[in-house]
């Protein structure tokens, strides 16, 4: 008579000098050609990017552009052309949304209206610039117009303080509009326009007057 027992083979793997004992199920799958079920894919470093990098948001770049818009004087030494030549979407969108938030007077319709005016007003300025012979892209106009709303945001808290003084309030409003229009026009209106500069500066000025009217409720 034959008697005995069958024992499971003790299979070990040597991975980088470290010995790992496999279980019976693992050994069975490998012997039957199903070892691929046990393979583990390495993490792709592309999937581990920070959220800001995934969304292409550069906070330092946005902060620099904000300073360029708020301080448009060439003597300050900022490379202001970066606002036009290196356009982004998230920075201007954040500025427009912030302007929309401070423009609320118990109604949320103004938010969508300000965003609409930003998009289509920039489109109008872009078309006019192209007709006049300017070499500018829509993304550049969109970014410049959006960032240049910052002066209107700056004067907003001042208007809350001096709102009862009509003359002072009007002067501050005019200062804010001229500040915003100058900041945008100095970036968009280049030497290629020559004698046609007023044809582009005027609609930019009117656009910021309209933005201010949405804030003040005029």
Backbone as CSV, one residue per row, in Angstrom:
resi,resn,N_x,N_y,N_z,CA_x,CA_y,CA_z,C_x,C_y,C_z
1,UNK,0.854,-1.200,0.000,0.000,0.000,0.000,0.887,1.246,0.000
2,UNK,0.418,2.233,-0.782,1.142,3.508,-0.850,0.450,4.521,0.042
3,UNK,1.182,5.215,0.795,0.616,6.271,1.643,1.567,7.456,1.656
4,UNK,1.019,8.610,1.988,1.854,9.827,2.033,0.985,11.076,1.964
5,UNK,1.626,12.172,1.807,0.898,13.466,1.722,1.602,14.360,0.715
6,UNK,0.827,15.257,0.151,1.351,16.215,-0.828,1.412,17.580,-0.163
7,UNK,2.550,18.165,-0.143,2.710,19.484,0.484,2.824,20.554,-0.596
8,UNK,2.374,21.736,-0.231,2.450,22.871,-1.161,3.889,23.324,-1.300
9,UNK,4.349,23.472,-2.515,5.733,23.914,-2.695,5.942,25.299,-2.092
10,UNK,7.035,25.447,-1.442,7.368,26.723,-0.812,8.134,27.567,-1.821
11,UNK,7.396,28.470,-2.489,7.994,29.298,-3.538,8.313,30.659,-2.959
12,UNK,9.512,31.121,-3.191,9.926,32.417,-2.684,10.411,33.280,-3.836
13,UNK,10.146,34.571,-3.720,10.601,35.530,-4.723,11.674,36.411,-4.108
14,UNK,12.676,36.667,-4.889,13.743,37.539,-4.440,13.602,38.870,-5.170
15,UNK,13.069,39.899,-4.494,12.865,41.210,-5.097,13.811,42.199,-4.438
16,UNK,14.872,42.513,-5.168,15.820,43.496,-4.656,16.497,43.045,-3.383
17,UNK,16.788,41.728,-3.274,17.477,41.247,-2.097,16.547,40.913,-0.954
18,UNK,15.227,41.132,-1.121,14.264,40.853,-0.063,13.446,39.631,-0.456
19,UNK,13.432,38.600,0.373,12.738,37.351,0.069,11.299,37.432,0.566
20,UNK,10.364,37.178,-0.356,8.944,37.238,-0.040,8.322,35.881,-0.294
21,UNK,7.630,35.306,0.679,6.990,34.004,0.541,5.614,34.176,-0.080
22,UNK,5.359,33.425,-1.159,4.078,33.526,-1.846,3.056,32.601,-1.199
23,UNK,1.793,33.020,-1.270,0.714,32.184,-0.753,0.364,31.096,-1.761
24,UNK,-0.475,30.137,-1.315,-0.886,29.039,-2.197,-1.662,29.550,-3.395
25,UNK,-2.558,30.545,-3.158,-3.366,31.088,-4.251,-2.497,31.792,-5.279
26,UNK,-1.496,32.511,-4.794,-0.592,33.207,-5.711,0.176,32.222,-6.570
27,UNK,0.664,31.132,-5.929,1.409,30.107,-6.664,0.527,29.431,-7.702
28,UNK,-0.714,29.154,-7.341,-1.644,28.494,-8.262,-1.887,29.360,-9.493
29,UNK,-2.091,30.677,-9.282,-2.350,31.580,-10.404,-1.134,31.678,-11.307
30,UNK,0.032,31.701,-10.722,1.234,31.806,-11.548,1.452,30.540,-12.362
31,UNK,1.197,29.371,-11.766,1.380,28.109,-12.483,0.386,27.949,-13.624
32,UNK,-0.776,28.561,-13.490,-1.805,28.448,-14.530,-1.713,29.571,-15.568
33,UNK,-0.710,30.408,-15.451,-0.539,31.475,-16.444,-1.343,32.718,-16.164
34,UNK,-1.854,32.890,-14.952,-2.646,34.077,-14.612,-1.871,35.024,-13.693
35,UNK,-0.587,35.000,-13.789,0.227,35.855,-12.931,0.036,37.335,-13.202
36,UNK,-0.441,37.644,-14.416,-0.646,39.050,-14.756,-1.726,39.700,-13.886
37,UNK,-2.584,38.871,-13.283,-3.609,39.423,-12.402,-3.005,40.006,-11.124
38,UNK,-1.802,39.559,-10.809,-1.159,39.991,-9.575,-0.245,41.195,-9.767
39,UNK,-0.092,41.641,-11.008,0.816,42.746,-11.282,0.220,44.054,-10.772
40,UNK,1.069,44.885,-10.209,0.662,46.194,-9.690,1.375,47.271,-10.486
41,UNK,0.593,48.187,-11.043,1.170,49.253,-11.855,1.788,50.311,-10.956
42,UNK,2.937,50.784,-11.386,3.574,51.870,-10.641,2.776,53.148,-10.827
43,UNK,2.772,53.976,-9.806,2.067,55.255,-9.889,2.740,56.141,-10.918
44,UNK,1.905,56.730,-11.765,2.409,57.648,-12.778,2.651,59.004,-12.130
45,UNK,3.876,59.522,-12.196,4.133,60.838,-11.573,3.283,61.943,-12.164
46,UNK,2.778,61.730,-13.414,1.924,62.746,-14.021,0.615,62.890,-13.270
47,UNK,0.176,61.807,-12.564,-1.097,61.854,-11.856,-0.968,62.468,-10.475
48,UNK,0.240,62.799,-10.060,0.461,63.309,-8.717,0.800,64.794,-8.711
49,UNK,0.422,65.508,-9.767,0.700,66.933,-9.827,-0.208,67.698,-8.862
50,UNK,0.274,68.808,-8.305,-0.594,69.644,-7.466,-1.770,70.187,-8.272
51,UNK,-2.855,70.492,-7.567,-4.067,70.964,-8.238,-3.822,72.248,-9.016
52,UNK,-3.053,73.186,-8.452,-2.794,74.442,-9.148,-2.035,74.210,-10.446
53,UNK,-1.103,73.223,-10.426,-0.352,72.914,-11.641,-1.242,72.233,-12.672
54,UNK,-2.166,71.390,-12.194,-3.104,70.739,-13.108,-3.977,71.771,-13.822
55,UNK,-4.390,72.804,-13.085,-5.261,73.840,-13.646,-4.478,74.948,-14.331
56,UNK,-3.149,74.834,-14.352,-2.288,75.840,-14.980,-2.473,77.206,-14.311
57,UNK,-2.428,77.210,-12.968,-2.570,78.441,-12.201,-1.227,78.773,-11.561
58,UNK,-0.672,79.917,-11.927,0.595,80.380,-11.369,0.299,81.607,-10.504
59,UNK,0.265,81.421,-9.179,-0.118,82.499,-8.276,0.896,83.648,-8.308
60,UNK,2.181,83.329,-8.450,3.197,84.384,-8.516,3.014,85.233,-9.770
61,UNK,2.687,84.579,-10.873,2.475,85.296,-12.123,1.243,86.192,-12.017
62,UNK,0.177,85.684,-11.406,-1.046,86.472,-11.235,-0.773,87.679,-10.335
63,UNK,-0.025,87.459,-9.240,0.290,88.560,-8.330,1.117,89.630,-9.029
64,UNK,2.058,89.222,-9.860,2.880,90.189,-10.588,2.032,90.998,-11.566
65,UNK,1.102,90.334,-12.248,0.237,91.048,-13.191,-0.690,92.025,-12.481
66,UNK,-1.156,91.647,-11.298,-1.997,92.563,-10.513,-1.220,93.829,-10.175
67,UNK,0.035,93.675,-9.788,0.870,94.846,-9.474,1.107,95.698,-10.720
68,UNK,1.265,95.037,-11.868,1.474,95.787,-13.110,0.260,96.636,-13.458
69,UNK,-0.929,96.120,-13.189,-2.162,96.838,-13.516,-2.409,97.968,-12.520
70,UNK,-2.191,97.696,-11.237,-2.458,98.707,-10.217,-1.421,99.826,-10.233
71,UNK,-0.227,99.557,-10.740,0.834,100.575,-10.805,1.322,100.681,-12.246
72,UNK,0.524,101.341,-13.105,0.817,101.335,-14.550,1.914,102.288,-15.003
73,UNK,2.489,103.062,-14.073,3.498,104.030,-14.491,4.787,103.320,-14.908
74,UNK,5.328,103.638,-16.101,6.556,102.981,-16.575,7.743,103.208,-15.651
75,UNK,7.754,104.321,-14.928,8.903,104.646,-14.064,9.058,103.689,-12.891
76,UNK,8.032,102.878,-12.606,8.100,101.956,-11.479,8.894,100.702,-11.794
77,UNK,9.190,100.486,-13.084,10.099,99.401,-13.456,9.458,98.050,-13.684
78,UNK,8.127,97.978,-13.744,7.462,96.696,-13.989,7.457,96.397,-15.489
79,UNK,7.609,95.139,-15.816,7.483,94.698,-17.206,5.998,94.464,-17.509
80,UNK,5.298,95.543,-17.804,3.841,95.488,-17.923,3.378,94.702,-19.151
81,UNK,4.247,94.543,-20.115,3.860,93.827,-21.329,3.553,92.364,-21.061
82,UNK,3.981,91.845,-19.900,3.707,90.443,-19.587,2.206,90.208,-19.440
83,UNK,1.454,91.240,-19.075,-0.001,91.103,-18.947,-0.628,90.818,-20.299
84,UNK,-0.071,91.431,-21.335,-0.587,91.228,-22.694,0.059,90.034,-23.383
85,UNK,1.383,89.928,-23.269,2.102,88.913,-24.027,1.970,87.512,-23.445
86,UNK,1.672,87.411,-22.138,1.523,86.102,-21.502,0.154,86.019,-20.831
87,UNK,-0.918,85.963,-21.631,-2.273,86.005,-21.060,-2.620,84.717,-20.317
88,UNK,-3.432,84.859,-19.289,-3.969,83.700,-18.588,-5.464,83.919,-18.392
89,UNK,-6.171,82.882,-17.956,-7.628,82.968,-17.824,-8.076,83.098,-16.376
90,UNK,-7.409,82.381,-15.462,-7.904,82.297,-14.095,-7.742,83.605,-13.344
91,UNK,-6.672,84.334,-13.587,-6.466,85.608,-12.909,-7.545,86.625,-13.245
92,UNK,-7.758,86.919,-14.549,-8.840,87.853,-14.901,-10.216,87.374,-14.447
93,UNK,-10.452,86.065,-14.519,-11.741,85.542,-14.068,-11.938,85.811,-12.580
94,UNK,-10.882,85.619,-11.784,-10.984,85.878,-10.350,-11.264,87.352,-10.081
95,UNK,-10.620,88.241,-10.844,-10.845,89.680,-10.666,-12.281,90.045,-11.029
96,UNK,-12.765,89.509,-12.156,-14.134,89.811,-12.593,-15.148,89.272,-11.587
97,UNK,-14.928,88.066,-11.078,-15.850,87.495,-10.098,-15.839,88.297,-8.796
98,UNK,-14.651,88.755,-8.394,-14.568,89.560,-7.177,-15.289,90.891,-7.359
99,UNK,-15.121,91.494,-8.522,-15.848,92.735,-8.823,-17.349,92.487,-8.832
100,UNK,-17.757,91.320,-9.327,-19.181,90.978,-9.339,-19.712,90.829,-7.920
101,UNK,-18.900,90.235,-7.042,-19.347,90.025,-5.670,-19.578,91.343,-4.934
102,UNK,-18.670,92.308,-5.137,-18.821,93.573,-4.433,-19.884,94.454,-5.089
103,UNK,-20.356,94.043,-6.266,-21.394,94.818,-6.951,-22.800,94.366,-6.589
104,UNK,-22.908,93.360,-5.723,-24.226,92.822,-5.382,-24.999,93.803,-4.499
105,UNK,-26.237,94.041,-4.881,-27.149,94.846,-4.076,-28.432,94.061,-3.878
106,UNK,-28.293,92.871,-3.286,-29.466,92.041,-3.064,-29.952,91.337,-4.313
107,UNK,-29.197,91.371,-5.386,-29.589,90.674,-6.604,-28.363,90.002,-7.211
108,UNK,-28.567,88.756,-7.628,-27.455,87.982,-8.166,-27.371,88.074,-9.691
109,UNK,-28.318,88.763,-10.302,-28.291,88.877,-11.759,-27.080,89.663,-12.232
110,UNK,-26.587,90.580,-11.396,-25.486,91.429,-11.810,-24.213,90.625,-12.035
111,UNK,-24.083,89.485,-11.360,-22.883,88.662,-11.524,-22.777,88.150,-12.957
112,UNK,-23.826,87.506,-13.417,-23.817,86.988,-14.787,-23.730,88.125,-15.809
113,UNK,-24.307,89.273,-15.477,-24.274,90.400,-16.415,-22.863,90.970,-16.537
114,UNK,-22.154,91.068,-15.419,-20.778,91.578,-15.467,-19.878,90.626,-16.249
115,UNK,-20.039,89.315,-16.023,-19.243,88.335,-16.775,-19.561,88.417,-18.265
116,UNK,-20.840,88.600,-18.590,-21.233,88.718,-19.998,-20.613,89.944,-20.638
117,UNK,-20.659,91.082,-19.927,-20.069,92.308,-20.461,-18.559,92.156,-20.613
118,UNK,-17.927,91.439,-19.677,-16.482,91.209,-19.785,-16.150,90.414,-21.049
119,UNK,-16.902,89.353,-21.293,-16.608,88.483,-22.439,-16.904,89.182,-23.757
120,UNK,-18.110,89.746,-23.875,-18.503,90.348,-25.149,-17.914,91.745,-25.333
121,UNK,-17.674,92.468,-24.223,-16.989,93.750,-24.351,-15.562,93.564,-24.817
122,UNK,-14.898,92.543,-24.296,-13.534,92.233,-24.750,-13.535,91.802,-26.218
123,UNK,-14.575,91.075,-26.604,-14.686,90.656,-27.999,-14.843,91.860,-28.915
124,UNK,-15.619,92.867,-28.479,-15.804,94.083,-29.268,-14.490,94.845,-29.401
125,UNK,-13.759,94.980,-28.301,-12.463,95.664,-28.347,-11.497,94.905,-29.241
126,UNK,-11.544,93.579,-29.171,-10.665,92.750,-30.003,-10.956,92.958,-31.489
127,UNK,-12.238,92.928,-31.867,-12.602,93.125,-33.275,-12.189,94.511,-33.756
128,UNK,-12.422,95.519,-32.916,-12.053,96.879,-33.308,-10.548,97.014,-33.469
129,UNK,-9.789,96.376,-32.562,-8.328,96.430,-32.655,-7.832,95.758,-33.923
130,UNK,-8.438,94.632,-34.279,-8.022,93.928,-35.505,-8.374,94.741,-36.753
131,UNK,-9.528,95.397,-36.734,-9.924,96.230,-37.876,-8.962,97.396,-38.046
132,UNK,-8.491,97.928,-36.933,-7.563,99.060,-36.984,-6.130,98.634,-37.288
133,UNK,-5.906,97.331,-37.427,-4.581,96.840,-37.797,-3.717,96.395,-36.645
134,UNK,-4.291,96.219,-35.473,-3.510,95.794,-34.319,-3.276,94.293,-34.308
135,UNK,-2.085,93.864,-33.901,-1.751,92.448,-33.804,-1.992,91.992,-32.370
136,UNK,-3.210,91.639,-32.062,-3.571,91.246,-30.710,-4.542,90.074,-30.776
137,UNK,-4.440,89.163,-29.831,-5.317,87.993,-29.786,-6.448,88.251,-28.797
138,UNK,-7.540,87.505,-28.972,-8.701,87.679,-28.093,-8.344,87.339,-26.642
139,UNK,-7.536,86.301,-26.448,-7.129,85.946,-25.099,-6.362,87.072,-24.415
140,UNK,-5.557,87.798,-25.176,-4.817,88.919,-24.622,-5.762,90.038,-24.190
141,UNK,-6.726,90.349,-25.047,-7.705,91.401,-24.715,-8.523,90.992,-23.495
142,UNK,-8.938,89.736,-23.458,-9.742,89.233,-22.346,-8.982,89.363,-21.022
143,UNK,-7.698,89.024,-21.052,-6.895,89.117,-19.841,-6.661,90.555,-19.398
144,UNK,-6.357,91.428,-20.350,-6.075,92.826,-20.015,-7.323,93.522,-19.472
145,UNK,-8.458,93.327,-20.137,-9.703,93.954,-19.686,-10.091,93.433,-18.307
146,UNK,-9.903,92.134,-18.081,-10.243,91.556,-16.785,-9.361,92.074,-15.665
147,UNK,-8.055,92.058,-15.872,-7.133,92.538,-14.844,-7.337,94.036,-14.553
148,UNK,-7.680,94.796,-15.576,-7.796,96.247,-15.414,-9.056,96.663,-14.667
149,UNK,-9.860,95.707,-14.239,-10.976,96.023,-13.336,-10.497,96.285,-11.911
150,UNK,-9.245,95.964,-11.631,-8.711,96.123,-10.272,-8.829,97.546,-9.736
151,UNK,-8.565,98.599,-10.530,-8.744,99.957,-9.985,-10.169,100.228,-9.509
152,UNK,-11.170,99.676,-10.192,-12.552,99.870,-9.752,-12.812,99.135,-8.444
153,UNK,-12.129,98.015,-8.243,-12.252,97.293,-6.969,-11.596,98.093,-5.851
154,UNK,-10.487,98.773,-6.170,-9.775,99.551,-5.160,-10.620,100.731,-4.676
155,UNK,-11.323,101.398,-5.594,-12.098,102.584,-5.192,-13.436,102.219,-4.566
156,UNK,-13.835,100.940,-4.664,-15.142,100.532,-4.136,-15.297,100.832,-2.648
157,UNK,-14.348,100.443,-1.778,-14.526,100.772,-0.351,-14.485,102.272,-0.075
158,UNK,-13.757,103.033,-0.903,-13.703,104.487,-0.718,-15.067,105.100,-1.011
159,UNK,-15.747,104.579,-2.031,-17.072,105.089,-2.378,-18.083,104.834,-1.272
160,UNK,-17.887,103.735,-0.530,-18.791,103.456,0.586,-18.651,104.499,1.686
161,UNK,-17.439,105.046,1.839,-17.184,106.026,2.902,-17.656,107.419,2.504
162,UNK,-17.390,107.791,1.233,-17.696,109.168,0.789,-18.947,109.211,-0.064
163,UNK,-19.772,108.170,0.026,-20.963,108.119,-0.824,-21.918,109.271,-0.614
164,UNK,-21.957,109.837,0.565,-22.881,110.940,0.856,-22.383,112.273,0.306
165,UNK,-21.110,112.354,-0.054,-20.553,113.575,-0.633,-20.529,113.412,-2.160
166,UNK,-21.482,114.013,-2.817,-21.677,113.759,-4.245,-20.489,114.190,-5.086
167,UNK,-19.950,115.358,-4.811,-18.840,115.865,-5.627,-17.607,114.985,-5.460
168,UNK,-17.271,114.670,-4.211,-16.092,113.824,-3.949,-16.295,112.437,-4.550
169,UNK,-17.500,111.901,-4.410,-17.799,110.581,-4.962,-17.644,110.556,-6.477
170,UNK,-18.107,111.621,-7.130,-17.983,111.698,-8.599,-16.526,111.771,-9.025
171,UNK,-15.735,112.549,-8.304,-14.313,112.663,-8.645,-13.597,111.323,-8.480
172,UNK,-13.940,110.600,-7.421,-13.318,109.292,-7.204,-13.724,108.309,-8.294
173,UNK,-14.974,108.351,-8.703,-15.439,107.477,-9.789,-14.684,107.770,-11.083
174,UNK,-14.542,109.073,-11.399,-13.806,109.450,-12.609,-12.348,109.005,-12.519
175,UNK,-11.765,109.163,-11.340,-10.375,108.734,-11.151,-10.238,107.229,-11.369
176,UNK,-11.177,106.453,-10.813,-11.131,105.001,-10.973,-11.292,104.566,-12.415
177,UNK,-12.212,105.216,-13.135,-12.428,104.863,-14.542,-11.206,105.224,-15.377
178,UNK,-10.645,106.417,-15.158,-9.449,106.817,-15.907,-8.275,105.891,-15.590
179,UNK,-8.160,105.506,-14.333,-7.095,104.590,-13.906,-7.219,103.252,-14.623
180,UNK,-8.429,102.684,-14.626,-8.661,101.390,-15.281,-8.474,101.496,-16.790
181,UNK,-9.032,102.557,-17.391,-8.934,102.717,-18.843,-7.490,102.950,-19.279
182,UNK,-6.747,103.747,-18.502,-5.340,103.993,-18.847,-4.522,102.712,-18.749
183,UNK,-4.779,101.930,-17.700,-4.035,100.687,-17.512,-4.285,99.725,-18.668
184,UNK,-5.545,99.621,-19.100,-5.874,98.709,-20.203,-5.381,99.251,-21.539
185,UNK,-5.613,100.538,-21.773,-5.246,101.118,-23.066,-3.738,101.134,-23.270
186,UNK,-2.970,101.366,-22.208,-1.514,101.402,-22.347,-0.949,100.036,-22.731
187,UNK,-1.706,98.976,-22.458,-1.270,97.631,-22.836,-1.778,97.228,-24.216
188,UNK,-2.981,97.639,-24.547,-3.602,97.195,-25.798,-3.300,98.118,-26.973
189,UNK,-3.139,99.405,-26.701,-2.938,100.371,-27.780,-1.447,100.547,-27.998
190,UNK,-0.914,99.869,-29.003,0.508,99.930,-29.300,0.822,100.942,-30.393
191,UNK,2.063,100.953,-30.791,2.510,101.882,-31.826,1.911,101.578,-33.187
192,UNK,1.387,100.360,-33.352,0.842,100.012,-34.654,-0.422,100.789,-34.993
193,UNK,-1.041,101.406,-33.965,-2.275,102.154,-34.218,-1.995,103.582,-34.693
194,UNK,-0.852,104.119,-34.291,-0.431,105.453,-34.718,-1.533,106.485,-34.472
195,UNK,-2.079,107.065,-35.530,-3.081,108.128,-35.376,-4.471,107.599,-35.055
196,UNK,-4.642,106.287,-34.996,-5.965,105.716,-34.746,-6.177,105.359,-33.268
197,UNK,-5.286,105.798,-32.402,-5.382,105.440,-30.991,-6.713,105.843,-30.351
198,UNK,-7.220,107.057,-30.601,-8.497,107.438,-29.960,-9.654,106.517,-30.320
199,UNK,-9.601,105.898,-31.497,-10.683,105.006,-31.914,-10.758,103.751,-31.059
200,UNK,-9.675,103.413,-30.389,-9.664,102.242,-29.510,-9.719,102.643,-28.038
201,UNK,-9.104,103.777,-27.699,-9.113,104.226,-26.307,-10.521,104.600,-25.867
202,UNK,-11.285,105.243,-26.752,-12.629,105.694,-26.388,-13.563,104.542,-26.010
203,UNK,-13.670,103.478,-26.813,-14.543,102.369,-26.391,-14.061,101.662,-25.115
204,UNK,-12.743,101.620,-24.886,-12.233,101.050,-23.635,-12.707,101.891,-22.455
205,UNK,-12.642,103.202,-22.603,-13.109,104.106,-21.551,-14.604,103.912,-21.291
206,UNK,-15.398,103.801,-22.354,-16.836,103.586,-22.199,-17.136,102.247,-21.533
207,UNK,-16.330,101.241,-21.828,-16.541,99.914,-21.242,-16.388,99.968,-19.723
208,UNK,-15.393,100.679,-19.238,-15.189,100.763,-17.788,-16.209,101.676,-17.120
209,UNK,-16.716,102.656,-17.851,-17.831,103.446,-17.321,-19.038,102.543,-17.111
210,UNK,-19.266,101.638,-18.050,-20.403,100.723,-17.920,-20.191,99.751,-16.759
211,UNK,-18.971,99.264,-16.595,-18.660,98.406,-15.444,-18.943,99.136,-14.136
212,UNK,-18.542,100.404,-14.065,-18.766,101.178,-12.847,-20.258,101.390,-12.601
213,UNK,-21.008,101.592,-13.677,-22.458,101.779,-13.516,-23.127,100.510,-12.980
214,UNK,-22.595,99.352,-13.336,-23.134,98.096,-12.804,-22.842,97.988,-11.313
215,UNK,-21.720,98.546,-10.878,-21.394,98.504,-9.459,-22.229,99.500,-8.659
216,UNK,-22.319,100.727,-9.161,-23.002,101.781,-8.416,-24.521,101.716,-8.552
217,UNK,-25.007,100.943,-9.503,-26.457,100.838,-9.675,-27.057,101.967,-10.464
218,UNK,-26.221,102.725,-11.153,-26.730,103.852,-11.961,-27.525,103.303,-13.144
